[in-house]
Amino acid sequence: MSTSASPMLLALALVFAIVTGANDGGAILTMGLRLPSLRPLGAIVVLVLGVTLAPLLFGVHVAETFSKRLVSFDVANGRAAFVIGLCAALAVVAMLTRSGLPTSLTLALIGGITGAGLGYGLSVAWPGVLAVLAFGLAAPIVGGLGGLGLARALRALPADRSIPAAVRWSTLAGYVVQAFAYGANDGQKMLAVFAITGAAGDALTVRASSGRLLAIGCCFAIGTILSLRRLAGRLGRDLLVVRPVHALSAELASSLAVFGSATAGMPVSMTQAIAGALVGAGVSESSRRVRWRAVVRLAMAWAVTLPATVVVAFVAAAAARVLR
């Protein structure tokens, strides 16, 4: 691996952070924008604080999984292979989003770096890849079960005048927890990209430096703001009509799934966990509350993302390997 990163690679890392904000930010703001006490600017600030502060508070284990534990990029031409996988992930996500199938950028990046590693002839840690995929599959299921259980428990609370205020403040606290859960888990894919595109020497060390986190936070905020009108509320509007009890249940259930995976260093998609939790919260009242056609479309997008990104990245990396 070369000893310095080019300005073009650093620019690519900044663009990736903007795209991450555009792709992930709107889905997470689904909950924040339903809080009467939290305006869009406040919801974005909370989310950016989660992205920038969570790595300092909870470590960078997930970022290290992206950069080191799936494919050995710490070799000659390893950075080039990673960039190919990154570009493949961005291309597939852009194509699916343009087709009306918003999907997980985290899932796409996992597929992209795995496919690029295979195409470039690098060492792929299959136990690690399979473990990440298992956690990724479990996240929306755990979120769904958690959303189902929490929604039923909240509705079983005895009627009281203080309940609406308590739910309102609990939902606000739940959104804060959700923002930090995102920063502790799949938000760290941005740190991983910065680590590889900006690494010096042969050691890919993920550093949660203040300058790097500030750059990530600013770019993430820009992407979130740019996509706010198009994406904010899409999950809630498409899957079911979200009420406060649904929002609180989904926030806590998705945060539990994502935080739990972060402790194992396993990247999972917050958007997938939120979607599963919203479906579970809706089913807690009646299965007819859930718009199953939208659920199927979302599941199809997730199912297509991984193999499509693996194939695109593999072909591009294999071609680059032959031409180098």
N, C-alpha and C positions, 0 to 999 in steps of 0.2 A: 504494500500500500504506500502511496506517495506520502511524503512528509508534510505536505501542506494542501489545504483545500482551496480551490479556485473560487473567485467571486461568484461564478456561475452556480457552483454547488451550494454556496451559502444562500444565494438568491432562491434556489430551488427549495431549500429548507424553509425560508420565510414564506414562499408561496404555499408550501404544504401546510404551514400553520394557518394561513388564511383560509385555505380550502377546508381544513379541519373545523375551523370556526363556522364556516358556511354549512358544512354537512352535519356536524354534531350539535352546534349551538342552538339551532332552531328547535330540534327535538327536545333538548333538555329544558329550554325555555317554555315548553308546553305547560309545565307546572307553574313556573314562576309568574307567567303572565296571567294566570288565573287567580292570583292572590290580590285582593282589593288593596292591600297595604303595600304592594310592591309594584312600582311602575317599570316599564321596559328598561330604562337606564339603570335602575337599581338592580333588576334581575341580571342584567349583563355584568354589572360590577361584581356581584356576588359570584357569578360563574367564573369570571376572570380571576378573582381572588382564589377560588378553589383550584384553578389550573396552575397558578403560580406558587401558591403556598403549600399545597398538598405534598409535592415532592420533597420539600424541606421538612415537613412534619412526619411523613410516613416512609420516606426513602424512595429510591428510584429502581426498585426491583423489577417492576414491569418494563421500564425502559431498557434495562439490561437484558431482559428476555427477548425483546425485539431485536436488539443489536448484537447479542452474543449467543444466546441459548438455542436458537432455531437453526441458523446457518453460520458457518465459520467464515465471516467476512474479514477477519484479521489476517489476510493473506494478500499476496500480489494480485492486483485487479479486483480485490474484494469490494472496494468502494464502487467500482464501475458496475459490478453485478447488483449491488444494493440499489444503486440509482435506477438501473433498468427495472428492478422489481417495484420500486417506488413509482416510477412513471407508468408502469403497467396498471398498478392499483388505481392511480388517478384517472387513467383513461377508461378503465372499466366502470368506475363509479360515475364518471361524467356521462358515459354512454347510457347506463341504466337510469340515472337521474333524468336525463333528457328524454328517455322513453317513459317517464312517469313512474319509475320504480326506484324510489330512494332507498339506498341500502347502507350497509355498514362499511365505513372506511377502514375500521380496524380489521374486519374480516378480509377485506380486499388487500390490505398491507401484508397480512399473514400469508395469504395466497401468493402475493407478488414476490415477496422475498424468498419463499420456498421454491417457487417456480424458477426464479432467477438463479438461485443456488444450484438447482438441478441442471439447468441449461448451461451454466458456466462451469460445471464440473466441480463445484465446491462440496465440502462435507456438510451433509444435512443431518441434524440430530433428530431422527425420526421419533424416538420416545418423547422428546420435548414437543415436537410438532403435534403428535397425537394427543398429548396431555393438554396442550392449549386448545385443540379442537374439542376435546371432551368438556373442558370448562366452558368453552364458548357455547356448546350445545346445551349445557346445564343451566346457563345464566337465565335465559328467558323462561325456562321451566321453573327454576327456583323463584324467579320474580313472579311468575303467574301464581304459584302456590302461596307465596307470601302475600301477594295482593288479595287473593281470595280469602285467606285466613284473617288478615288485618281488617278488610272491609266488613266481614261478618262480625268481628269483635267490636268494631266501632259502632255498627248499627245496633248492637245488643246493649250498648250503654243506656242507662235509664235517662229518660227525658229530664232536662234541667235547663234553666235559663242561661247558665254559664257555658253550656256545651258549644253553641255557635262560636263564641269568642275563643274558647279553648281550641276548637278545631282550626280556627283561623290562624292563631299563633303557632299551633303545632305544625300546620302546613308550611308556614314560613320557615320554622326551624328545620322541617324535613327537606325543604328546598336547599337550605344551606348545607345540610349533610350530603345531599345528592351532588351538589357542586364539588364538594371536597372528595367524594367517592370517585367522581369522574377524574379529578386531578390525580388521585392516587392510583388510578388504573389506566384506562385506555387513552386518557389525555396525555399520558407519557409517551405515546408514539411520536409526538412532536420532539420530545427530548432525545429519543433514539435517532431520529432523522438528523437532528443537529449534531449528535455525537459522531455519526459516521461521515456526514458531509463536511463537518468542521474539525475532524480529528487530526491530530498531529502525531506522526510516528506510527508505529505498528500497533500500539495498544489502543483499543476502542474504549475509552473510559467515559462513562456517562457522568457528567458534572452538572449538578443543579446550581450553577452559579447565578448570582443575582442578575447579571447582564443578560445571560441566555434566557432566564425565566422572564425577564422584562420584555425581551424581544418576542418571545412566544406569546406572552399575554397580550401585547399590543396587536400582533398579527391575528391572533385568535379573536380578539374583540372586533377588529375590522371585518373579518369574515362573517362573524355573527350578525353584525349590524347590516352588512350588505344583503344577507339572506333573510333578515327578520320578517319582512312582509311576505315573502314567498313560503318560508318554512315554519315559522312560529305557529304552534298549535296544530300542525298537520296530523301528528299521531293521535292527539285527542279527538280532533274533528273527524278523522277517518274511522277510527276504531270504535268509538262510542262517544256519547255526550258526557263530558267529564263533569262530575260534581265534586264538591270539597272532599267528601269521604273517599272518592276514587283517587283524587290527587294525593291526599295524605297517604293512603295505602300504597299507591304506586311509588311515591317518593321513598318511603321507608323500605319497601320490599326490594326495589331495584338497588338501593344503596347497600342493603345487606348482601345481595348477591355479588355486587361489584367490589365492595370492600373485602368480602370473604375471599374472592379470587385474588385480590391484590396481595393479601398476606402470603399467598403461595407463589407470588410473582407471575401469575397467569393473566394475560390480557384478555378481557372480555368486553363486549360492546355495551355501553350504557344504553344506547338506543334500543338494542334488542331486549335488555333487561326491563326498560321502561315499558316497551310494547307488551311484553309478557305480563308485567304487573298490572297494566291497564286492563288487559283482557281478563285476568283473574278477578280484578275488582268488579268489572262489569258482570261476570258470570255469577258473582256472589249474590246478585239480585235476581238476574234471569239471563239465561243464555241468549234470549232474544234482544237484550240490550246491546249485544256486541254485533258489529257489522262484519260478519264473517267473510264476506267477499274481499273486504280490505285486508283482513288478516291473511287470507290465502295469497293475495297479491304480494304482501310484505314478505311472507314466508318464501314465495317463489323467487323474489329478488335476492334474499339471503342464500337460497339454495344455488342460484346461478352464479353468485359473486365469486365464491371460492374456486370452483373448477375453471371458470372463465379467466380469472386472474392468473391462476397457475399456468394455464395453457399459453396465454398471451406473454407472460413473463418468460416462460421456458423457451418459446420460439424466438423471442427477441434476444435473450441471453445466449442461446445456442448460435444464432446468426452472428452476434457480436464476437463470440469466442472464435468462430471460424475466420472472421475478417480481421481480427486483431494482429 
